[in-house]
Amino acid sequence: MGQGTANTGISVVLALVAATVLLFALGMALRKRGMLRSRGASLGWAILTLLPLFGSGFFLWSKHQVEKTTGETQKGVNELPPRQQGNTP
């Protein structure tokens, strides 16, 4: 993975969210024209619209799993220490 992967990961997720918004807007336009009048067509378009969101979640999850497996992220090393009890705000 190496350096610069955080920006790459965020850009992929943002691109997939933008694709979802674009597909939603396109679906609204198609619905207005009457092309998504049937239940099957509407359901198919709704599933197609949500696929990029699930793809972005899978991308982040798989990236995290690879980092854990390769040792880039280690429990207790890369994480913030737990807050201690007491007067600390």
Residue pairs with C-beta under 8 A, 6 or more apart in sequence:
1 63
1 66
1 67
1 70
1 72
5 63
9 59
9 60
9 63
12 56
12 59
13 56
13 59
13 60
16 52
16 53
16 55
16 56
16 59
17 52
17 53
17 56
19 52
20 49
20 50
20 52
20 53
23 45
23 48
23 49
23 52
24 49
27 36
27 45
27 46
27 49
30 36
30 45
31 37
31 42
35 41
36 42
36 45
64 73
67 73
68 74
72 78
